[in-house]
């Protein structure tokens, strides 16, 4: 399995913690978010990793060199000139990700007990263009899925905005995206946007004609450590508060 770690964000939600270092190197339970995720990926069968960098990119690269790249092939996708958001980041890394196999994309600030092998195998079995880890949790923005967990739309409950590219039979279930997905390289020729763009907008434009699946993990642990309250919870659970 290949994986891409999204580590380029400025980490503005963590305020003072990211004024002098990248979000990926913020520690949770005495270990950086990046190190925790790389170790998890190695244990669960990932054999190659691509990491995008922007904010304090040199520090992140120095860290990887000090750790001998964790003894796993790691390529850097350099976004130092411009932060590209998730969609743009994936497209920029296309040559590194290759066209030979499906790949995992994982936000660096997400801590979870989701077994990456399970979502990967479910994705392959469904022959989906993309499979998104989702949970039933409180948030302002939801992805909308039909009874077969195929993505059909999106809604923002704060603004009231709703996007449903195609009418579906039956009701749609709102689920929150967990920042973890598996993507087929067949998506690359389907990108119409360039530069800086959202992967969610891309999924919305494709879900009418292509299979974008949800993968529920409602019972599992999930923490957004990119928020102060999430990082505090992570430290409490990991015994380092």
C-alpha contacts under 8 A as a table, 3 or more apart, distances in Angstrom:
res1	aa1	res2	aa2	distance
1	X	45	X	6.47
1	X	46	X	4.65
1	X	47	X	5.70
1	X	48	X	6.91
1	X	101	X	7.67
1	X	102	X	7.55
1	X	103	X	6.42
1	X	104	X	7.68
2	X	46	X	5.65
2	X	47	X	6.03
2	X	48	X	4.89
2	X	49	X	5.88
2	X	50	X	7.99
2	X	97	X	7.33
2	X	101	X	7.72
2	X	102	X	7.35
2	X	103	X	4.95
2	X	104	X	6.33
3	X	46	X	6.66
3	X	48	X	6.41
3	X	49	X	4.90
3	X	50	X	6.30
3	X	103	X	5.26
3	X	104	X	4.38
3	X	105	X	5.71
3	X	106	X	7.51
4	X	49	X	5.58
4	X	50	X	4.57
4	X	51	X	5.70
4	X	52	X	7.77
4	X	97	X	7.89
4	X	103	X	7.35
4	X	104	X	6.08
4	X	105	X	4.73
4	X	106	X	6.31
5	X	49	X	7.18
5	X	50	X	6.22
5	X	51	X	4.85
5	X	52	X	6.76
5	X	105	X	5.99
5	X	106	X	5.06
5	X	107	X	5.87
5	X	108	X	5.90
6	X	9	X	7.63
6	X	51	X	6.14
6	X	52	X	5.68
6	X	53	X	7.84
6	X	86	X	7.53
6	X	89	X	7.95
6	X	105	X	7.23
6	X	106	X	6.11
6	X	107	X	4.83
6	X	108	X	5.63
7	X	23	X	7.25
7	X	24	X	5.74
7	X	34	X	7.87
7	X	51	X	6.40
7	X	52	X	5.58
7	X	53	X	5.76
7	X	54	X	7.83
7	X	107	X	6.84
7	X	108	X	5.46
8	X	22	X	7.84
8	X	52	X	5.44
8	X	53	X	4.14
8	X	54	X	4.57
8	X	55	X	5.90
8	X	57	X	7.76
8	X	79	X	7.26
8	X	83	X	7.03
9	X	22	X	7.78
9	X	23	X	6.99
9	X	53	X	7.82
9	X	54	X	6.87
9	X	55	X	6.44
9	X	83	X	7.41
10	X	18	X	7.29
10	X	22	X	6.69
10	X	23	X	6.57
10	X	54	X	7.70
10	X	55	X	5.41
11	X	14	X	5.68
11	X	15	X	7.17
11	X	18	X	6.08
11	X	22	X	7.13
11	X	23	X	5.11
11	X	226	X	6.62
12	X	15	X	5.16
12	X	18	X	7.02
13	X	226	X	6.50
13	X	227	X	5.58
13	X	228	X	6.99
14	X	17	X	5.65
14	X	18	X	6.29
14	X	23	X	7.92
14	X	226	X	6.38
14	X	227	X	5.90
14	X	228	X	5.63
15	X	18	X	5.89
15	X	19	X	6.77
16	X	19	X	5.33
17	X	20	X	7.27
17	X	21	X	7.38
17	X	23	X	7.83
17	X	26	X	6.99
18	X	21	X	5.01
18	X	22	X	5.72
18	X	23	X	5.81
18	X	26	X	7.46
20	X	56	X	7.77
21	X	25	X	6.72
21	X	26	X	7.57
21	X	55	X	7.68
21	X	56	X	5.93
21	X	59	X	7.06
22	X	25	X	5.61
22	X	26	X	7.07
22	X	55	X	5.59
22	X	56	X	5.40
22	X	57	X	7.34
22	X	59	X	7.43
22	X	60	X	7.01
23	X	26	X	5.31
23	X	33	X	7.89
23	X	109	X	7.58
23	X	226	X	7.54
24	X	32	X	6.63
24	X	33	X	5.37
24	X	34	X	5.03
24	X	60	X	7.61
24	X	108	X	6.11
24	X	109	X	6.96
25	X	32	X	4.82
25	X	33	X	6.03
25	X	34	X	6.22
25	X	60	X	7.21
26	X	31	X	7.98
26	X	32	X	5.23
26	X	33	X	6.12
27	X	30	X	5.51
27	X	31	X	4.86
27	X	32	X	3.92
27	X	33	X	5.84
28	X	31	X	5.51
28	X	32	X	6.00
28	X	33	X	6.30
28	X	225	X	7.92
28	X	231	X	6.58
28	X	234	X	6.11
28	X	235	X	5.40
28	X	238	X	7.51
28	X	240	X	7.75
29	X	234	X	6.94
29	X	235	X	4.89
29	X	236	X	7.86
29	X	238	X	4.98
29	X	239	X	6.44
29	X	240	X	4.89
29	X	241	X	7.60
30	X	240	X	6.62
31	X	35	X	6.62
31	X	36	X	6.59
32	X	35	X	5.28
32	X	36	X	6.32
33	X	36	X	5.26
33	X	37	X	6.30
33	X	108	X	6.31
33	X	109	X	6.23
34	X	37	X	5.26
34	X	38	X	6.16
34	X	108	X	6.00
34	X	109	X	7.97
35	X	38	X	5.17
35	X	39	X	6.12
36	X	39	X	5.34
36	X	40	X	6.23
37	X	40	X	5.05
37	X	41	X	6.10
37	X	108	X	6.89
37	X	111	X	7.82
38	X	41	X	5.08
38	X	42	X	6.18
38	X	70	X	7.76
39	X	42	X	5.16
39	X	43	X	6.22
40	X	43	X	5.20
40	X	44	X	6.18
41	X	44	X	5.13
41	X	45	X	6.32
41	X	46	X	5.21
41	X	116	X	7.67
42	X	45	X	5.38
42	X	46	X	5.12
42	X	47	X	6.72
42	X	72	X	7.89
43	X	46	X	7.47
44	X	115	X	7.26
44	X	116	X	6.60
44	X	117	X	6.41
45	X	117	X	7.40
46	X	49	X	7.40
47	X	72	X	6.62
47	X	73	X	7.12
48	X	72	X	6.40
48	X	73	X	5.10
48	X	74	X	6.06
49	X	72	X	7.60
49	X	73	X	6.36
49	X	74	X	4.79
49	X	75	X	6.43
50	X	74	X	5.58
50	X	75	X	4.75
50	X	76	X	5.76
50	X	77	X	6.79
50	X	93	X	7.75
50	X	96	X	7.12
50	X	97	X	7.30
51	X	74	X	7.23
51	X	75	X	6.36
51	X	76	X	5.09
51	X	77	X	5.95
52	X	76	X	5.78
52	X	77	X	4.44
52	X	78	X	5.83
52	X	79	X	6.62
52	X	89	X	7.11
53	X	56	X	7.83
53	X	57	X	5.18
53	X	60	X	7.54
53	X	76	X	7.09
53	X	77	X	6.38
53	X	78	X	5.33
53	X	79	X	5.60
53	X	80	X	6.66
54	X	57	X	5.03
54	X	78	X	6.67
54	X	79	X	4.99
54	X	80	X	4.39
54	X	81	X	7.59
54	X	82	X	7.45
54	X	83	X	6.41
55	X	80	X	7.23
56	X	59	X	5.53
56	X	60	X	6.76
57	X	60	X	5.23
57	X	61	X	6.30
57	X	78	X	7.96
57	X	80	X	6.94
58	X	61	X	5.16
58	X	62	X	6.03
59	X	62	X	5.05
59	X	63	X	6.10
60	X	63	X	5.07
60	X	64	X	6.38
61	X	64	X	5.14
61	X	65	X	6.25
62	X	65	X	5.07
62	X	66	X	6.16
63	X	66	X	5.11
63	X	67	X	6.31
64	X	67	X	5.08
64	X	68	X	6.13
64	X	69	X	4.77
64	X	70	X	7.32
65	X	68	X	4.90
65	X	69	X	5.68
66	X	69	X	7.48
67	X	70	X	5.53
68	X	71	X	6.04
69	X	72	X	6.10
69	X	73	X	7.19
69	X	74	X	6.53
75	X	96	X	7.22
77	X	92	X	7.42
77	X	93	X	5.94
77	X	96	X	7.94
79	X	82	X	5.38
79	X	83	X	5.68
79	X	84	X	7.07
79	X	89	X	7.88
80	X	83	X	7.05
83	X	89	X	7.96
83	X	196	X	7.14
84	X	87	X	7.29
84	X	88	X	4.76
84	X	89	X	5.32
84	X	195	X	6.24
84	X	196	X	4.13
84	X	197	X	6.52
85	X	88	X	5.56
85	X	89	X	5.90
85	X	196	X	5.70
85	X	197	X	5.71
85	X	198	X	5.94
85	X	199	X	7.93
86	X	89	X	5.06
86	X	90	X	6.21
86	X	197	X	6.88
86	X	198	X	5.59
86	X	199	X	5.53
87	X	90	X	5.33
87	X	91	X	6.31
87	X	196	X	7.17
87	X	197	X	5.21
87	X	198	X	4.72
87	X	199	X	3.99
87	X	200	X	7.73
87	X	202	X	7.35
88	X	91	X	5.12
88	X	92	X	6.03
88	X	194	X	6.59
88	X	195	X	5.46
88	X	196	X	4.92
88	X	197	X	5.25
88	X	198	X	7.05
88	X	199	X	7.66
89	X	92	X	5.17
89	X	93	X	6.27
89	X	196	X	7.79
90	X	93	X	5.18
90	X	94	X	6.29
91	X	94	X	5.12
91	X	188	X	6.78
91	X	191	X	7.88
92	X	95	X	7.58
93	X	96	X	5.26
93	X	97	X	6.10
94	X	97	X	5.04
94	X	98	X	5.98
94	X	188	X	7.21
95	X	98	X	5.20
97	X	103	X	7.44
97	X	185	X	7.98
98	X	101	X	7.37
98	X	185	X	7.21
99	X	102	X	7.86
99	X	185	X	5.23
99	X	186	X	7.51
100	X	185	X	7.47
101	X	184	X	7.00
101	X	185	X	6.76
102	X	182	X	6.83
102	X	183	X	5.56
102	X	184	X	4.40
102	X	185	X	5.88
103	X	182	X	5.51
103	X	183	X	5.47
103	X	184	X	6.59
103	X	185	X	7.64
104	X	120	X	7.48
104	X	180	X	7.33
104	X	181	X	5.75
104	X	182	X	4.35
104	X	183	X	6.39
105	X	179	X	7.99
105	X	180	X	5.79
105	X	181	X	5.27
105	X	182	X	6.10
105	X	183	X	7.51
106	X	110	X	7.59
106	X	179	X	6.02
106	X	180	X	4.60
106	X	181	X	6.62
107	X	110	X	5.69
107	X	179	X	5.53
107	X	180	X	6.57
109	X	224	X	6.06
109	X	225	X	5.06
109	X	226	X	5.11
110	X	178	X	7.76
110	X	179	X	6.87
110	X	222	X	7.17
110	X	223	X	5.85
110	X	224	X	4.93
110	X	225	X	5.90
110	X	226	X	7.37
111	X	221	X	7.83
111	X	222	X	5.78
111	X	223	X	5.11
111	X	224	X	6.53
111	X	225	X	6.78
111	X	234	X	7.95
112	X	220	X	7.25
112	X	221	X	5.12
112	X	222	X	4.32
112	X	223	X	6.26
113	X	220	X	6.12
113	X	221	X	5.44
113	X	222	X	6.95
114	X	217	X	7.11
114	X	220	X	6.65
114	X	221	X	7.49
115	X	118	X	5.52
115	X	119	X	7.03
116	X	119	X	5.46
116	X	120	X	6.09
117	X	120	X	5.05
117	X	121	X	6.07
118	X	121	X	5.26
118	X	122	X	6.09
119	X	122	X	5.06
119	X	123	X	6.01
119	X	131	X	7.55
119	X	133	X	7.45
119	X	182	X	7.39
119	X	215	X	6.60
120	X	123	X	5.11
120	X	124	X	6.34
120	X	182	X	6.27
121	X	124	X	5.07
121	X	125	X	6.06
122	X	125	X	5.08
122	X	126	X	6.14
122	X	215	X	7.88
123	X	126	X	5.24
123	X	127	X	6.17
123	X	128	X	5.85
123	X	130	X	7.15
123	X	131	X	5.66
123	X	182	X	6.85
123	X	213	X	7.67
124	X	127	X	5.01
124	X	128	X	6.81
125	X	128	X	7.99
127	X	211	X	7.94
128	X	131	X	6.50
128	X	184	X	7.44
128	X	210	X	7.68
128	X	211	X	5.03
128	X	212	X	5.95
128	X	213	X	6.46
129	X	183	X	6.03
129	X	184	X	5.22
129	X	186	X	6.99
129	X	187	X	6.61
129	X	210	X	6.54
129	X	211	X	5.58
129	X	212	X	5.84
130	X	181	X	6.95
130	X	182	X	5.54
130	X	183	X	4.33
130	X	184	X	6.11
130	X	211	X	7.04
130	X	212	X	4.99
130	X	213	X	6.28
131	X	181	X	5.51
131	X	182	X	5.15
131	X	183	X	6.53
131	X	212	X	5.79
131	X	213	X	4.55
131	X	214	X	5.56
131	X	215	X	6.51
132	X	177	X	6.88
132	X	178	X	7.58
132	X	179	X	7.86
132	X	180	X	6.23
132	X	181	X	4.39
132	X	182	X	6.60
132	X	212	X	7.62
132	X	213	X	6.20
132	X	214	X	4.88
132	X	215	X	5.73
133	X	177	X	6.15
133	X	178	X	5.42
133	X	179	X	7.08
133	X	180	X	5.49
133	X	181	X	5.87
133	X	214	X	6.01
133	X	215	X	4.69
133	X	216	X	5.93
133	X	217	X	6.94
134	X	175	X	5.83
134	X	176	X	5.29
134	X	177	X	4.56
134	X	178	X	5.24
134	X	214	X	6.20
134	X	215	X	5.80
134	X	216	X	4.98
134	X	217	X	6.42
134	X	218	X	7.61
135	X	175	X	5.53
135	X	176	X	5.24
135	X	177	X	6.65
135	X	178	X	6.78
135	X	216	X	5.62
135	X	217	X	5.73
135	X	218	X	4.88
136	X	174	X	7.58
136	X	175	X	5.17
136	X	176	X	6.11
136	X	218	X	5.95
137	X	175	X	7.18
137	X	176	X	6.28
138	X	176	X	7.69
139	X	142	X	7.21
139	X	176	X	6.91
140	X	156	X	5.69
140	X	157	X	5.24
140	X	158	X	5.80
141	X	154	X	7.37
141	X	155	X	5.71
141	X	156	X	4.41
141	X	157	X	6.22
141	X	158	X	7.80
141	X	176	X	6.98
142	X	154	X	5.68
142	X	155	X	5.38
142	X	156	X	6.52
142	X	174	X	5.43
142	X	175	X	5.35
142	X	176	X	4.96
142	X	177	X	7.07
143	X	151	X	7.03
143	X	152	X	7.77
143	X	153	X	5.90
143	X	154	X	4.42
143	X	155	X	6.54
143	X	174	X	5.61
143	X	175	X	5.42
143	X	176	X	6.14
143	X	177	X	6.84
144	X	151	X	5.85
144	X	152	X	5.51
144	X	153	X	4.77
144	X	154	X	5.36
144	X	155	X	7.39
144	X	172	X	5.65
144	X	173	X	5.38
144	X	174	X	4.62
144	X	175	X	6.36
145	X	148	X	7.55
145	X	149	X	5.07
145	X	150	X	5.27
145	X	151	X	4.45
145	X	152	X	5.33
145	X	153	X	7.01
145	X	172	X	5.26
145	X	173	X	5.13
145	X	174	X	6.54
145	X	175	X	7.50
145	X	214	X	7.31
146	X	149	X	5.21
146	X	150	X	5.55
146	X	151	X	6.63
146	X	152	X	6.57
146	X	168	X	7.39
146	X	170	X	7.44
146	X	171	X	6.80
146	X	172	X	4.93
146	X	173	X	6.33
147	X	150	X	7.44
147	X	170	X	7.82
147	X	171	X	7.82
147	X	172	X	7.25
147	X	173	X	7.72
149	X	213	X	5.76
149	X	214	X	5.20
149	X	215	X	7.55
150	X	211	X	6.57
150	X	212	X	5.70
150	X	213	X	4.60
150	X	214	X	6.19
151	X	207	X	6.27
151	X	211	X	7.60
151	X	212	X	5.42
151	X	213	X	5.82
151	X	214	X	6.69
152	X	164	X	6.06
152	X	165	X	6.96
152	X	166	X	7.05
152	X	168	X	7.41
152	X	172	X	7.71
152	X	204	X	7.56
152	X	207	X	6.38
152	X	208	X	7.23
153	X	162	X	7.54
153	X	163	X	5.41
153	X	164	X	4.31
153	X	165	X	6.52
153	X	204	X	6.35
154	X	162	X	5.83
154	X	163	X	5.22
154	X	164	X	6.59
154	X	204	X	7.61
155	X	160	X	7.13
155	X	161	X	5.68
155	X	162	X	4.26
155	X	163	X	6.24
156	X	159	X	5.65
156	X	160	X	5.54
156	X	161	X	5.23
156	X	162	X	6.40
157	X	160	X	4.94
157	X	161	X	7.00
163	X	204	X	7.93
164	X	167	X	6.79
164	X	204	X	7.94
165	X	204	X	6.99
165	X	205	X	7.29
165	X	207	X	7.69
165	X	208	X	6.25
166	X	208	X	6.14
168	X	171	X	7.70
168	X	172	X	7.95
177	X	180	X	7.71
178	X	222	X	7.75
183	X	187	X	7.38
184	X	187	X	5.98
185	X	188	X	5.82
186	X	189	X	6.61
186	X	190	X	7.48
187	X	190	X	5.18
187	X	191	X	6.70
188	X	191	X	5.64
191	X	194	X	7.75
191	X	202	X	7.13
193	X	197	X	6.72
194	X	197	X	7.00
197	X	201	X	7.77
198	X	201	X	5.35
198	X	202	X	6.63
199	X	202	X	4.89
199	X	203	X	6.20
200	X	203	X	5.00
200	X	204	X	6.19
201	X	204	X	5.07
201	X	205	X	6.28
202	X	205	X	5.12
202	X	206	X	6.25
203	X	206	X	5.07
203	X	207	X	5.77
203	X	212	X	7.08
204	X	207	X	5.45
204	X	208	X	7.67
205	X	208	X	7.05
206	X	209	X	5.89
206	X	210	X	5.64
206	X	212	X	7.95
207	X	210	X	4.99
207	X	211	X	6.00
207	X	212	X	5.74
208	X	211	X	7.94
217	X	220	X	5.71
223	X	230	X	5.81
223	X	231	X	7.89
223	X	233	X	7.78
223	X	234	X	7.01
224	X	227	X	6.15
224	X	230	X	5.21
224	X	231	X	7.23
225	X	228	X	7.02
225	X	229	X	7.65
225	X	230	X	4.52
225	X	231	X	4.25
225	X	232	X	7.88
225	X	234	X	6.83
226	X	230	X	6.74
226	X	231	X	6.63
227	X	230	X	5.08
227	X	231	X	6.09
228	X	231	X	5.14
228	X	232	X	6.13
229	X	232	X	5.05
229	X	233	X	6.22
230	X	233	X	5.06
230	X	234	X	6.17
231	X	234	X	4.98
231	X	235	X	6.20
232	X	235	X	5.14
232	X	236	X	6.22
232	X	241	X	7.27
233	X	236	X	5.02
233	X	237	X	6.16
234	X	237	X	5.20
234	X	238	X	6.04
235	X	238	X	5.04
235	X	239	X	5.98
235	X	240	X	5.06
235	X	241	X	5.13
236	X	239	X	5.14
236	X	240	X	6.09
236	X	241	X	5.26
237	X	240	X	7.83
